[in-house]
Amino acid sequence: MAEADFDVLVVGMGPVGAMLGALLARAGVKTLVIDKDTEVYPLPRAAHFDHEIMRLFQQIGIADEVRPHARPAPAYEFRTADGQILMSFDLSGENPSGWATGYMFHQPGVENALRARLQAAERADVRLGCRLDGLAQDENGVTATLTSSQGTVNVRSRYVVGCDGAASQTRRQVGIELDDYQFDEPWLVIDAKTSQGSTLPKVSLQICDPARPVTCVPMGPGRHRWEFMLLPGETPEAVLSDDFILPRIAQWNCGEITLERRAVYRFHGLVAQRWRVGRVLLAGDAAHQMPPFAGQGMCSGMRDAANLAWKLKAVLRDGADEALLDTYQAEREAHVRGIVNFAIGMGRVICTLDADAAAMRDQTMLAQRAAGGPGLPAPSTRLSGGCLMAGQDVSGVIFPQPWIGAAPDGVGLDDLLGDGPWLISRSTPGAAEAGLLAISTTDPFLAAVRRPLEAWLDAQGADAVLVRPDRYVFGVGAPTVLREAWLRALSASSRSPVSEPAR
């Protein structure tokens, strides 16, 4: 006998599972979120999130709770052993969301804020110390076998999403294989609390020294991280000792510190071949893992959650055909694989141990930088294929968020309009359908942001824009055309074939 039905079972309550659960519950989807552990992991793991993820925190109402655990990241530099800049990423520029472009943060504090919001949600049931032991699908849903200190129970849900990390039990249950990018490097990771007035670098650094590559990055306020690449023949046991760690950290003249964590990780690139098997889907590290050099591991999982949450809600609450869920992998996989390749490209720059090869690398990259050329071309953030209007350059880009006053103390467009989808038009856009908010830029409600909205429409030469709940542009055009295209996109009868996922 199964317990009461849920719409969605989310397996794993790390940052991705907690975000997905919060978004689903906010959308009125009856959600069960489980985690095999009873507490948030007390030490930091991820180090960086970007403006799009802060916009997600804003959407679920915890930006103010996140900010004390984060600080804007001004720049990210790759340097030679003698300090010359090979390539630099300026993180102080403008972006569509209105927040800082990037943030360094303390993960436990952010996770606790996420969990508190999830546990307060009326449509969410949270069970800690509860593990997944089995899955059985049928045409109407999934029966999950869950075990906790209270015993073993079967739970029914219409869909299951595995957010249960690199060793995902959900992925194993449905037999999904991983593509291996053949990048596997061992690194020692050191996290420390720093004293007030520390003179440690404020920018994130990759020291591309063939004698030993080193990472040095600020974390959340009052914290810092070092990473040291293991050299051939070194063992995890040897590099975890104070005798190894303390002299290397002392070289940074960092003053008084308290070591919080020391661990050896293998940095690698893996992507699941399938992200959906019937009613079971994967997100976050269960679906993809990447080296940390681009700072996009957790960000990628959060984008999975945002993409998947609105589509599950559309299927479960708005009458969309479940074929809409096939667009999840079609949209997210190409983006993820691009970031994995980008991160591995960074890793190959950093992890060069041959002195002659490193000298040639330095000469080439310094010359490119002097000539004004790019370092490594960043992957596109635009979605392609899937639930988007075809043939438009603007489809699949992030819609900008004008602010009344500056973030974080002002009011953003997202706060004004809610979760979406939005149909924003210069004229009266007509009645709403399928949860669509239809509003005109001439509405007094939008008076304070009318100018930037109409400027954006002017730049596209469009009368209206339809923005998806994940803040990506569905398309531009006439309001009636957009509404009809949106409704067709949510139905199975006229959806164009999903393109083959990128490999």
Rosetta blueprint (number, residue, H / E / L):
1 M L
2 A E
3 E E
4 A E
5 D E
6 F E
7 D E
8 V E
9 L E
10 V E
11 V E
12 G L
13 M L
14 G L
15 P H
16 V H
17 G H
18 A H
19 M H
20 L H
21 G H
22 A H
23 L H
24 L H
25 A H
26 R H
27 A L
28 G L
29 V L
30 K L
31 T E
32 L E
33 V E
34 I E
35 D E
36 K L
37 D L
38 T L
39 E L
40 V L
41 Y L
42 P L
43 L L
44 P L
45 R L
46 A L
47 A L
48 H E
49 F E
50 D E
51 H H
52 E H
53 I H
54 M H
55 R H
56 L H
57 F H
58 Q H
59 Q H
60 I L
61 G L
62 I L
63 A H
64 D H
65 E H
66 V H
67 R H
68 P H
69 H H
70 A E
71 R E
72 P E
73 A L
74 P L
75 A E
76 Y E
77 E E
78 F E
79 R E
80 T E
81 A L
82 D L
83 G L
84 Q L
85 I E
86 L E
87 M E
88 S E
89 F E
90 D E
91 L L
92 S L
93 G L
94 E L
95 N L
96 P L
97 S L
98 G L
99 W L
100 A L
101 T L
102 G E
103 Y E
104 M E
105 F E
106 H L
107 Q H
108 P H
109 G H
110 V H
111 E H
112 N H
113 A H
114 L H
115 R H
116 A H
117 R H
118 L H
119 Q H
120 A H
121 A L
122 E L
123 R L
124 A E
125 D E
126 V E
127 R E
128 L E
129 G L
130 C L
131 R E
132 L E
133 D E
134 G E
135 L E
136 A E
137 Q E
138 D E
139 E L
140 N L
141 G E
142 V E
143 T E
144 A E
145 T E
146 L E
147 T E
148 S E
149 S L
150 Q L
151 G E
152 T E
153 V E
154 N E
155 V E
156 R E
157 S E
158 R E
159 Y E
160 V E
161 V E
162 G E
163 C L
164 D L
165 G L
166 A L
167 A L
168 S L
169 Q H
170 T H
171 R H
172 R H
173 Q H
174 V L
175 G L
176 I L
177 E L
178 L E
179 D E
180 D E
181 Y E
182 Q E
183 F E
184 D E
185 E E
186 P E
187 W E
188 L E
189 V E
190 I E
191 D E
192 A E
193 K E
194 T E
195 S L
196 Q L
197 G L
198 S L
199 T L
200 L L
201 P L
202 K L
203 V L
204 S E
205 L E
206 Q E
207 I E
208 C E
209 D L
210 P L
211 A L
212 R L
213 P L
214 V E
215 T E
216 C E
217 V E
218 P E
219 M L
220 G L
221 P L
222 G L
223 R E
224 H E
225 R E
226 W E
227 E E
228 F E
229 M E
230 L L
231 L L
232 P L
233 G L
234 E L
235 T L
236 P H
237 E H
238 A H
239 V H
240 L L
241 S L
242 D H
243 D H
244 F H
245 I H
246 L H
247 P H
248 R H
249 I H
250 A H
251 Q L
252 W L
253 N L
254 C L
255 G L
256 E L
257 I E
258 T E
259 L E
260 E E
261 R E
262 R E
263 A E
264 V E
265 Y E
266 R E
267 F E
268 H E
269 G E
270 L E
271 V E
272 A E
273 Q L
274 R L
275 W L
276 R E
277 V E
278 G L
279 R L
280 V E
281 L E
282 L E
283 A L
284 G H
285 D H
286 A H
287 A L
288 H E
289 Q E
290 M L
291 P L
292 P H
293 F H
294 A H
295 G L
296 Q L
297 G H
298 M H
299 C H
300 S H
301 G H
302 M H
303 R H
304 D H
305 A H
306 A H
307 N H
308 L H
309 A H
310 W H
311 K H
312 L H
313 K H
314 A H
315 V H
316 L H
317 R H
318 D L
319 G L
320 A L
321 D L
322 E H
323 A H
324 L H
325 L H
326 D H
327 T H
328 Y H
329 Q H
330 A H
331 E H
332 R H
333 E H
334 A H
335 H H
336 V H
337 R H
338 G H
339 I H
340 V H
341 N H
342 F H
343 A H
344 I H
345 G H
346 M H
347 G H
348 R H
349 V H
350 I H
351 C L
352 T L
353 L L
354 D L
355 A H
356 D H
357 A H
358 A H
359 A H
360 M H
361 R H
362 D H
363 Q H
364 T H
365 M H
366 L H
367 A H
368 Q H
369 R H
370 A H
371 A L
372 G L
373 G L
374 P L
375 G L
376 L L
377 P L
378 A L
379 P L
380 S L
381 T L
382 R L
383 L L
384 S L
385 G L
386 G L
387 C L
388 L L
389 M L
390 A L
391 G L
392 Q L
393 D L
394 V L
395 S L
396 G L
397 V L
398 I E
399 F L
400 P L
401 Q L
402 P L
403 W E
404 I E
405 G L
406 A L
407 A L
408 P L
409 D L
410 G L
411 V E
412 G E
413 L H
414 D H
415 D H
416 L H
417 L H
418 G L
419 D L
420 G L
421 P L
422 W E
423 L E
424 I E
425 S E
426 R L
427 S L
428 T L
429 P L
430 G L
431 A L
432 A L
433 E L
434 A L
435 G L
436 L L
437 L E
438 A E
439 I E
440 S E
441 T L
442 T L
443 D L
444 P H
445 F H
446 L H
447 A H
448 A H
449 V H
450 R H
451 R H
452 P H
453 L H
454 E H
455 A H
456 W H
457 L H
458 D H
459 A H
460 Q H
461 G L
462 A L
463 D L
464 A E
465 V E
466 L E
467 V E
468 R L
469 P L
470 D L
471 R L
472 Y E
473 V E
474 F E
475 G E
476 V E
477 G E
478 A L
479 P H
480 T H
481 V H
482 L H
483 R H
484 E H
485 A H
486 W H
487 L H
488 R H
489 A H
490 L L
491 S L
492 A L
493 S L
494 S L
495 R L
496 S L
497 P L
498 V L
499 S L
500 E L
501 P L
502 A L
503 R L
